[in-house]
Amino acid sequence: MAICNTVVPIKSASGSISYKSQSQDEDALVNAASCLHMVLTSKTGNFLDMNFNGLVLRYEILDTLEFTSDRKCMSVVVRDCQNGRIMLLSKGADEAIFPCISSEQQVRPVVEAVEHFAQLGLRTLCLAWRDLKEDEYRDWSIMYKEASSSLIDREWKVAEVCQQLEHNLELLGATAIEDRLQDGVPETIETLRKAGINFWMLTGDKQNTAIQIALLCNFISPEPEGQLLLIQGKNLDEVSRSLERVLLTMRISSTEHKDVAFIVDGWTLEIILKHHYEAFTDLAMLSRTAICCRVTPSQKAQLVELLKACDYRTLAIGDGGNDVRMIQEAHIGVGISGREGLQAARAADFSIGKFRFLKRLILVHGRYSYNRTAFLSQYSFYKSLLICFIQIFFSFVSGVSGTSLFNSFSLMAYNVFYTSVPVLMSVLDKDLSERTVMQHPQILFYCQAGRLLNPSTFAGWFGRSLFHAAVVFLVTIHAYSNEKSEMEELSMVALSGCIWLQAFVITLETNSFTILQHAAIWGNLIAFYVINFIVSTIPWAGMYTIMFRVCKQPAYWLTMLAIIILGMGPITALKYFRYTYRSSAINILQQLERSQPNTHSNPNLEAPIKNMEREVSPLSVTHPKSSKASVYEPLLCESPSTKRAAGVAAFDFLQASPSRLSIIYSRSKNN
């Protein structure tokens, strides 16, 4: 516990010793050893000093056999400087240590202890050791150095050489570590489930430990509300039969809207991905919840890739180095910065300090970002198409001569100055308050269904640009048909109509106003006239005195008024009709917010939310839990003769679980 680790002791000026480690498990083991009077005091080069009841012991670290996800264990070769004795100290998962134990030793008490600890949701490690002879170590060290310096298949050769040394070990015992659950994890998972997000738990823990973790954080429901299906087998045939039964049961349960999940271990998953990829893909599309235990980092990445191949949108979250490949493979990677280090946070798209912050990241920031991006992208097309359609209309009037209605300065300033600032302020727009969004996560269904950004909404903005272009062009042409005006004046009137329309369009589409938004919208309109007045004073600018002459004409201001009324009137009437008589759930919540802005607990929201759930339920690939009684089905295991007793202990609700939790949420493209 105190020697077989990568912990670095740090001694303060007061004499107290603290430990720095990349793994919180090693940190816990070293602190536990110090509580048992075996204190790691210093590490200098290859030597470390121990203090055992006042007696200083020194050991030389000869070689370190690093932990890998394939070996699932770590070993060190040390020499006792007191007597020259060479020892191999190993620690790792039970499935990696038990096969290396000498056949003469009884391991049943330790096996039972490990199973008991796993039932309690604790993370277990087994400890073993053996003496090494000088000649044996010398010969092995030569092979280890050759394998470590190999340029081809280095990892495989190193693992093979390590296996030659890790045998005939003497089992010392097992340790159990409680990695406590962070605050808010169950509530976060429950809230995100209401938003239509499916969860997969990918962990390297034992099966029983993973089940207890899932129960404690509301990842799965205990019986009789929930059902856990086990995919397991000792060979290909048993795995195939187990997978077929689970797939059949999942299909039956999907029609009953039952809360059903499946669990699979890493060894079984390797067989499934190799021989039954299509069947497992079908199972993945039917499952809202899955638990994959004893999986390697590469298997985590393979599962994310599988879900992406099913046209799901994936988000992977983790806090350790083992989660990096999974995070990088997902569409969105979120890393939790904490005691596990910063590897996951550095490799992720987003970094958060606690798991519970994921709820705010998705529901608040994610939803606001989607709404703003949808508006910004479609509005950008709208304002560009508006000026293009006016040019097209003018080309028919000018006999398709190629003459441009607008001069080069107006076209450049149109996108750079006149229309860019107001739309950038859309990043401050909020259709609903953060409190309302957090209270009613079901409204995320609208984002998942693409209600704000889809071909129909794009067609609406396309039609709006065509309609506004027709209004601006026809009103301008008819207003100045009898006037002896230059084409530059006609161009300025049409450009002014576009700017006025876009100011009112942004005002109509904005849900919440701030001082900055008002300043951007109306200040930009004032800036339009200021810029053109300045340019009109420059003789060689091609617009000399144009703005002064136009603004003195009453027809100009009457034309602007006519363009605003004809352009915005039908759109405003249609928006009012939809808001009043064809209200969506979001519109209802907006009305309730405005009628009761200072109410923190609003009982009147219950009825609108029920209507919203009925409205958006067809949009989700997942269905709410049915109120029907659950149909009894046994927990599926590795063989048909296996009885349900194998799953009874797995559903005991016990108080222990770790904070290291890797999840994937996904959404179908049909959602």
Disulfide bonds with the S-S distance in Angstrom:
none
